[in-house]
Amino acid sequence: LVQAAVRPLALPLFLGALLLAPVAVCEGVLLARRELGFLAGVYAISTALLPPVLFRIKRSSEGTVGMIWNAFAVFQLFRAVMFAGRLWGGRFLRKIIGSTTVPDAE
């Protein structure tokens, strides 16, 4: 009974946990590089977006605990993309398009 109730939560919990370490490492590198403005912007955006999404799920008659955990997994994915993109995005884009005009975040 408990396994059946928890099974739908397995994927979002796994994704959220999987992304936790890379997000923390990237965040630490950005802090060490003193990219505080960028971090503040990501924090502000995520703080502005996540609570309304969670409240909307809560108010919905079809909102589930699984939907809440999916929102947290998307939140972690957003942070991972933003942080990793800041650290390696410029280099990656230059490599793909062969351009020297794409700025590096360093």
Number of C-alpha atoms within 10 A of each C-alpha: 5 6 7 8 8 11 10 14 16 11 14 19 15 13 17 19 13 14 16 16 12 16 20 14 14 20 20 13 15 18 13 10 10 11 15 12 9 15 18 11 11 16 13 11 11 15 12 11 12 15 12 11 15 17 12 13 17 15 10 10 8 8 14 12 13 17 18 19 21 18 19 19 22 16 17 21 18 14 23 21 14 18 24 17 16 19 18 13 18 19 19 14 17 15 12 9 9 11 12 12 9 15 12 15 12 10
